[in-house]
Amino acid sequence: MYGAAAANITPCAFWPYTPAEPPVAVDDDGPRNVLRVQNLRDAPTPHLGGKTLRQKFADRSRLLSVDDGGHGVYVLGDTPCALNITTRYLVEGRMPDKDTLCQAS
């Protein structure tokens, strides 16, 4: 169903020139307000990737996991726990104190 889109092969992979800038570091250096929101069963972006990125960001982020499938959690999803936490983050800037798992409704 996803074909090459899920294989991470893009035209840039074959670009014959050296990048003009160094790669961006993915680490714990930066803003401490990153909220990752992800379903446990999302085929194009597996939950393992969300957990790995959360580890790289360390204390500057939180992972909000939802026991659901599909690619959309916020607005497209219907899990009150995830909608409330994400809305509070967007409106008030408040992140959860720790990583959170929301059960599907």
GROMACS elastic network, one bead per residue, 0.5 to 0.9 nm:
[ bonds ]
;  ai    aj funct       b0    kb
    2     5     6  0.56074   500
    2     6     6  0.55718   500
    2     7     6  0.84221   500
    2    44     6  0.78671   500
    3     6     6  0.59243   500
    3     7     6  0.69582   500
    4     8     6  0.67497   500
    4     9     6  0.62551   500
    4    10     6  0.81257   500
    5     8     6  0.59279   500
    5     9     6  0.70185   500
    5    10     6  0.80085   500
    5    44     6  0.84060   500
    6     9     6  0.80582   500
    6    43     6  0.85818   500
    6    44     6  0.59807   500
    6    45     6  0.85994   500
    7    10     6  0.86973   500
    8    13     6  0.88012   500
    9    12     6  0.81066   500
    9    13     6  0.64110   500
    9    14     6  0.89020   500
   10    13     6  0.55424   500
   10    14     6  0.77393   500
   11    14     6  0.56953   500
   11    15     6  0.68080   500
   12    16     6  0.87323   500
   13    16     6  0.86954   500
   14    17     6  0.89541   500
   15    18     6  0.82616   500
   17    20     6  0.86460   500
   18    21     6  0.87260   500
   19    22     6  0.68711   500
   19    23     6  0.83468   500
   21    24     6  0.85797   500
   22    25     6  0.87935   500
   25    29     6  0.85847   500
   26    29     6  0.81312   500
   26    53     6  0.78956   500
   26    56     6  0.62582   500
   26    57     6  0.69210   500
   27    30     6  0.79603   500
   27    53     6  0.85797   500
   27    55     6  0.84700   500
   27    58     6  0.74263   500
   28    31     6  0.85831   500
   28    32     6  0.84631   500
   28    55     6  0.86884   500
   28    56     6  0.62674   500
   28    58     6  0.54191   500
   28    59     6  0.69558   500
   28    60     6  0.62190   500
   28    61     6  0.86430   500
   29    32     6  0.85330   500
   29    57     6  0.75909   500
   29    60     6  0.79386   500
   30    33     6  0.89406   500
   30    57     6  0.85387   500
   30    60     6  0.73435   500
   31    34     6  0.72254   500
   31    60     6  0.64515   500
   31    61     6  0.86857   500
   32    57     6  0.87385   500
   32    59     6  0.70899   500
   32    61     6  0.61258   500
   33    60     6  0.59768   500
   33    61     6  0.59254   500
   33    62     6  0.81941   500
   33    93     6  0.78879   500
   33    94     6  0.84064   500
   33    95     6  0.70726   500
   34    57     6  0.82969   500
   34    60     6  0.62744   500
   34    62     6  0.65231   500
   34    63     6  0.86564   500
   34    95     6  0.81555   500
   35    60     6  0.88470   500
   35    61     6  0.56266   500
   35    62     6  0.51348   500
   35    63     6  0.61321   500
   35    64     6  0.71535   500
   35    86     6  0.81469   500
   35    89     6  0.78759   500
   35    95     6  0.68154   500
   35    96     6  0.85268   500
   36    50     6  0.71314   500
   36    53     6  0.87209   500
   36    54     6  0.75380   500
   36    61     6  0.72404   500
   36    62     6  0.61310   500
   36    64     6  0.58967   500
   36    65     6  0.81333   500
   37    50     6  0.82236   500
   37    62     6  0.85940   500
   37    63     6  0.61033   500
   37    65     6  0.60143   500
   37    66     6  0.77914   500
   37    73     6  0.69154   500
   37    74     6  0.78661   500
   37    82     6  0.80455   500
   37    86     6  0.78852   500
   38    41     6  0.85813   500
   38    42     6  0.78156   500
   38    45     6  0.85021   500
   38    46     6  0.86152   500
   38    47     6  0.66945   500
   38    50     6  0.69438   500
   38    63     6  0.76370   500
   38    64     6  0.63349   500
   38    65     6  0.50729   500
   38    66     6  0.62076   500
   38    68     6  0.89833   500
   38    71     6  0.79407   500
   38    72     6  0.79167   500
   38    73     6  0.64129   500
   39    42     6  0.58093   500
   39    45     6  0.89570   500
   39    46     6  0.82826   500
   39    47     6  0.67403   500
   39    64     6  0.84779   500
   39    65     6  0.56222   500
   39    67     6  0.60702   500
   39    68     6  0.53686   500
   39    69     6  0.56987   500
   39    70     6  0.67810   500
   39    71     6  0.70948   500
   39    72     6  0.76739   500
   39    73     6  0.64186   500
   40    46     6  0.73065   500
   40    47     6  0.52737   500
   40    48     6  0.85796   500
   40    65     6  0.63427   500
   40    66     6  0.58561   500
   40    67     6  0.53480   500
   40    68     6  0.58461   500
   40    69     6  0.63485   500
   40    70     6  0.86616   500
   41    45     6  0.86187   500
   41    46     6  0.67078   500
   41    47     6  0.67900   500
   41    66     6  0.86621   500
   41    67     6  0.74639   500
   41    68     6  0.60081   500
   41    70     6  0.64283   500
   41    71     6  0.83330   500
   42    45     6  0.55576   500
   42    46     6  0.53286   500
   42    47     6  0.68622   500
   42    68     6  0.81701   500
   42    69     6  0.53637   500
   42    71     6  0.53602   500
   42    72     6  0.85420   500
   43    46     6  0.56924   500
   43    47     6  0.87728   500
   43    69     6  0.81712   500
   43    70     6  0.71788   500
   43    71     6  0.74884   500
   44    70     6  0.87409   500
   44    71     6  0.72687   500
   45    48     6  0.83664   500
   45    49     6  0.68488   500
   45    50     6  0.79143   500
   45    71     6  0.74955   500
   46    49     6  0.56781   500
   46    50     6  0.71602   500
   47    50     6  0.50549   500
   47    51     6  0.63336   500
   47    52     6  0.86298   500
   47    65     6  0.81479   500
   48    51     6  0.50634   500
   48    52     6  0.61031   500
   48    53     6  0.86158   500
   49    52     6  0.50248   500
   49    53     6  0.61395   500
   49    54     6  0.84944   500
   50    53     6  0.51975   500
   50    54     6  0.61094   500
   50    55     6  0.86932   500
   50    63     6  0.74235   500
   50    65     6  0.88126   500
   51    55     6  0.62980   500
   51    56     6  0.87616   500
   51    63     6  0.72979   500
   52    55     6  0.51258   500
   52    56     6  0.63671   500
   52    57     6  0.87755   500
   53    57     6  0.61765   500
   53    58     6  0.84918   500
   54    57     6  0.51631   500
   54    58     6  0.60547   500
   54    59     6  0.85224   500
   54    60     6  0.86641   500
   54    61     6  0.64034   500
   54    62     6  0.67220   500
   54    63     6  0.63615   500
   55    58     6  0.50020   500
   55    59     6  0.84663   500
   55    61     6  0.87580   500
   57    60     6  0.56677   500
   57    61     6  0.59224   500
   57    62     6  0.87060   500
   58    61     6  0.62762   500
   58    62     6  0.83255   500
   59    62     6  0.75371   500
   61    95     6  0.83741   500
   61    99     6  0.86728   500
   62    95     6  0.72090   500
   62    96     6  0.69447   500
   62    97     6  0.79423   500
   62    98     6  0.62721   500
   62    99     6  0.51415   500
   62   100     6  0.79089   500
   63    96     6  0.87989   500
   63    98     6  0.78884   500
   63   100     6  0.64451   500
   63   101     6  0.83540   500
   64    82     6  0.72748   500
   64    85     6  0.83606   500
   64    86     6  0.85300   500
   64    96     6  0.83625   500
   64    98     6  0.88500   500
   64    99     6  0.58519   500
   64   101     6  0.60125   500
   64   102     6  0.74557   500
   65    68     6  0.87436   500
   65    82     6  0.80453   500
   65    99     6  0.78459   500
   65   100     6  0.61446   500
   65   102     6  0.61695   500
   65   103     6  0.87136   500
   66    69     6  0.82461   500
   66    73     6  0.75671   500
   66    79     6  0.78602   500
   66    81     6  0.86469   500
   66    82     6  0.68952   500
   66   100     6  0.83967   500
   66   101     6  0.56880   500
   66   103     6  0.60420   500
   66   104     6  0.65146   500
   67   101     6  0.71753   500
   67   102     6  0.61833   500
   67   103     6  0.50774   500
   67   104     6  0.51494   500
   67   105     6  0.89193   500
   68    73     6  0.84808   500
   68    77     6  0.87356   500
   68    79     6  0.87020   500
   68   102     6  0.88869   500
   68   103     6  0.76446   500
   68   104     6  0.55638   500
   68   105     6  0.86889   500
   69    72     6  0.84345   500
   69    73     6  0.87209   500
   70    73     6  0.76838   500
   70    77     6  0.85957   500
   71    76     6  0.85907   500
   72    75     6  0.74012   500
   72    76     6  0.52043   500
   72    77     6  0.60568   500
   73    76     6  0.57429   500
   73    78     6  0.77633   500
   73    79     6  0.79870   500
   73    82     6  0.74106   500
   73    83     6  0.79376   500
   74    77     6  0.55021   500
   74    78     6  0.79654   500
   74    79     6  0.85713   500
   74    82     6  0.71387   500
   74    83     6  0.59382   500
   74    86     6  0.71743   500
   74    87     6  0.85989   500
   75    78     6  0.73471   500
   75    83     6  0.72467   500
   77    80     6  0.86922   500
   77    82     6  0.83704   500
   77    83     6  0.78025   500
   78    81     6  0.89333   500
   78    82     6  0.82340   500
   78    83     6  0.73600   500
   78   104     6  0.81192   500
   78   105     6  0.70367   500
   79    82     6  0.55502   500
   79    83     6  0.61729   500
   79    84     6  0.86215   500
   79   102     6  0.75531   500
   79   103     6  0.75205   500
   79   104     6  0.57394   500
   79   105     6  0.53691   500
   80    84     6  0.58629   500
   80    85     6  0.84469   500
   80   102     6  0.85732   500
   80   104     6  0.86662   500
   80   105     6  0.75141   500
   81    84     6  0.53874   500
   81    85     6  0.62662   500
   81    86     6  0.85974   500
   81   101     6  0.88324   500
   81   102     6  0.57703   500
   81   103     6  0.77006   500
   81   104     6  0.86352   500
   81   105     6  0.88435   500
   82    85     6  0.52831   500
   82    86     6  0.59862   500
   82    87     6  0.83793   500
   82   101     6  0.85631   500
   82   102     6  0.62010   500
   82   103     6  0.87871   500
   83    86     6  0.52771   500
   83    87     6  0.59260   500
   83    88     6  0.84786   500
   84    87     6  0.51737   500
   84    88     6  0.60614   500
   84    89     6  0.85538   500
   85    88     6  0.52211   500
   85    89     6  0.62443   500
   85    90     6  0.87730   500
   85    94     6  0.84980   500
   85    95     6  0.77097   500
   85    96     6  0.72934   500
   86    89     6  0.50288   500
   86    90     6  0.62072   500
   86    91     6  0.85855   500
   86    95     6  0.83177   500
   87    90     6  0.50737   500
   87    91     6  0.59241   500
   87    92     6  0.80521   500
   88    91     6  0.52512   500
   88    92     6  0.53921   500
   88    93     6  0.67205   500
   88    94     6  0.61531   500
   88    95     6  0.78037   500
   89    92     6  0.55273   500
   89    95     6  0.55168   500
   89    96     6  0.81970   500
   90    93     6  0.56124   500
   90    94     6  0.77960   500
   91    94     6  0.81427   500
   92    95     6  0.88637   500
   94    97     6  0.88444   500
   95    98     6  0.82828   500
   96    99     6  0.69120   500
   96   100     6  0.73807   500
   97   100     6  0.86638   500
  102   105     6  0.88975   500
